[in-house]
Amino acid sequence: MKFTKGNKAIRDHLLNEKDIWLFKNHKPGLVKFVSKMICTGYHHRTVPDRNGHHREAIVFELLRKKK
């Protein structure tokens, strides 16, 4: 994975003065808002893709944003 589009937006959200809004699947077709988050860092991890092939993934480290 590369730092383009959404990954870049998450990594650079503080520099760009943007919020990260975390949602989770609630019911089929519905999501539920969890919290605003802050990205405190990231690391890379090898994970399988949809076809079972290994790929490098970016894992973002997020904390709840204090109000």
C-alpha positions as protocol buffer text, in pm:
chain_id: "A"
residue {
  index: 1
  type: MET
  ca { x: 0 y: 0 z: 0 }
}
residue {
  index: 2
  type: LYS
  ca { x: 107 y: 353 z: -66 }
}
residue {
  index: 3
  type: PHE
  ca { x: 39 y: 691 z: 88 }
}
residue {
  index: 4
  type: THR
  ca { x: -205 y: 814 z: -176 }
}
residue {
  index: 5
  type: LYS
  ca { x: -569 y: 923 z: -156 }
}
residue {
  index: 6
  type: GLY
  ca { x: -732 y: 805 z: 169 }
}
residue {
  index: 7
  type: ASN
  ca { x: -413 y: 672 z: 327 }
}
residue {
  index: 8
  type: LYS
  ca { x: -240 y: 1004 z: 268 }
}
residue {
  index: 9
  type: ALA
  ca { x: -544 y: 1191 z: 404 }
}
residue {
  index: 10
  type: ILE
  ca { x: -536 y: 988 z: 726 }
}
residue {
  index: 11
  type: ARG
  ca { x: -159 y: 1026 z: 770 }
}
residue {
  index: 12
  type: ASP
  ca { x: -167 y: 1403 z: 706 }
}
residue {
  index: 13
  type: HIS
  ca { x: -501 y: 1492 z: 866 }
}
residue {
  index: 14
  type: LEU
  ca { x: -348 y: 1709 z: 1143 }
}
residue {
  index: 15
  type: LEU
  ca { x: -133 y: 1903 z: 894 }
}
residue {
  index: 16
  type: ASN
  ca { x: -442 y: 1960 z: 680 }
}
residue {
  index: 17
  type: GLU
  ca { x: -661 y: 2045 z: 982 }
}
residue {
  index: 18
  type: LYS
  ca { x: -909 y: 1767 z: 898 }
}
residue {
  index: 19
  type: ASP
  ca { x: -1094 y: 1531 z: 1132 }
}
residue {
  index: 20
  type: ILE
  ca { x: -1105 y: 1153 z: 1111 }
}
residue {
  index: 21
  type: TRP
  ca { x: -1453 y: 1016 z: 1178 }
}
residue {
  index: 22
  type: LEU
  ca { x: -1466 y: 647 z: 1275 }
}
residue {
  index: 23
  type: PHE
  ca { x: -1776 y: 443 z: 1189 }
}
residue {
  index: 24
  type: LYS
  ca { x: -1845 y: 73 z: 1236 }
}
residue {
  index: 25
  type: ASN
  ca { x: -2086 y: -165 z: 1066 }
}
residue {
  index: 26
  type: HIS
  ca { x: -2402 y: -178 z: 1276 }
}
residue {
  index: 27
  type: LYS
  ca { x: -2655 y: -376 z: 1073 }
}
residue {
  index: 28
  type: PRO
  ca { x: -2657 y: -477 z: 706 }
}
residue {
  index: 29
  type: GLY
  ca { x: -2656 y: -149 z: 513 }
}
residue {
  index: 30
  type: LEU
  ca { x: -2623 y: 65 z: 828 }
}
residue {
  index: 31
  type: VAL
  ca { x: -2320 y: 214 z: 1003 }
}
residue {
  index: 32
  type: LYS
  ca { x: -2288 y: 371 z: 1348 }
}
residue {
  index: 33
  type: PHE
  ca { x: -2067 y: 669 z: 1438 }
}
residue {
  index: 34
  type: VAL
  ca { x: -1805 y: 574 z: 1700 }
}
residue {
  index: 35
  type: SER
  ca { x: -1593 y: 885 z: 1758 }
}
residue {
  index: 36
  type: LYS
  ca { x: -1364 y: 1145 z: 1607 }
}
residue {
  index: 37
  type: MET
  ca { x: -1010 y: 1007 z: 1603 }
}
residue {
  index: 38
  type: ILE
  ca { x: -649 y: 1127 z: 1584 }
}
residue {
  index: 39
  type: CYS
  ca { x: -381 y: 934 z: 1394 }
}
residue {
  index: 40
  type: THR
  ca { x: -82 y: 902 z: 1628 }
}
residue {
  index: 41
  type: GLY
  ca { x: 130 y: 693 z: 1393 }
}
residue {
  index: 42
  type: TYR
  ca { x: 135 y: 392 z: 1166 }
}
residue {
  index: 43
  type: HIS
  ca { x: 330 y: 78 z: 1090 }
}
residue {
  index: 44
  type: HIS
  ca { x: 342 y: -177 z: 810 }
}
residue {
  index: 45
  type: ARG
  ca { x: 226 y: -538 z: 834 }
}
residue {
  index: 46
  type: THR
  ca { x: 216 y: -826 z: 588 }
}
residue {
  index: 47
  type: VAL
  ca { x: -144 y: -946 z: 543 }
}
residue {
  index: 48
  type: PRO
  ca { x: -329 y: -1167 z: 293 }
}
residue {
  index: 49
  type: ASP
  ca { x: -534 y: -999 z: 20 }
}
residue {
  index: 50
  type: ARG
  ca { x: -873 y: -1123 z: -106 }
}
residue {
  index: 51
  type: ASN
  ca { x: -702 y: -1396 z: -304 }
}
residue {
  index: 52
  type: GLY
  ca { x: -478 y: -1510 z: -18 }
}
residue {
  index: 53
  type: HIS
  ca { x: -163 y: -1349 z: -159 }
}
residue {
  index: 54
  type: HIS
  ca { x: 60 y: -1163 z: 84 }
}
residue {
  index: 55
  type: ARG
  ca { x: 79 y: -785 z: 58 }
}
residue {
  index: 56
  type: GLU
  ca { x: 215 y: -500 z: 266 }
}
residue {
  index: 57
  type: ALA
  ca { x: -59 y: -313 z: 457 }
}
residue {
  index: 58
  type: ILE
  ca { x: -51 y: 18 z: 641 }
}
residue {
  index: 59
  type: VAL
  ca { x: -192 y: -8 z: 994 }
}
residue {
  index: 60
  type: PHE
  ca { x: -289 y: 330 z: 1139 }
}
residue {
  index: 61
  type: GLU
  ca { x: -270 y: 386 z: 1514 }
}
residue {
  index: 62
  type: LEU
  ca { x: -575 y: 588 z: 1619 }
}
residue {
  index: 63
  type: LEU
  ca { x: -685 y: 745 z: 1948 }
}
residue {
  index: 64
  type: ARG
  ca { x: -1017 y: 904 z: 2035 }
}
residue {
  index: 65
  type: LYS
  ca { x: -1005 y: 1281 z: 1996 }
}
residue {
  index: 66
  type: LYS
  ca { x: -1075 y: 1462 z: 2321 }
}
residue {
  index: 67
  type: LYS
  ca { x: -1349 y: 1721 z: 2301 }
}
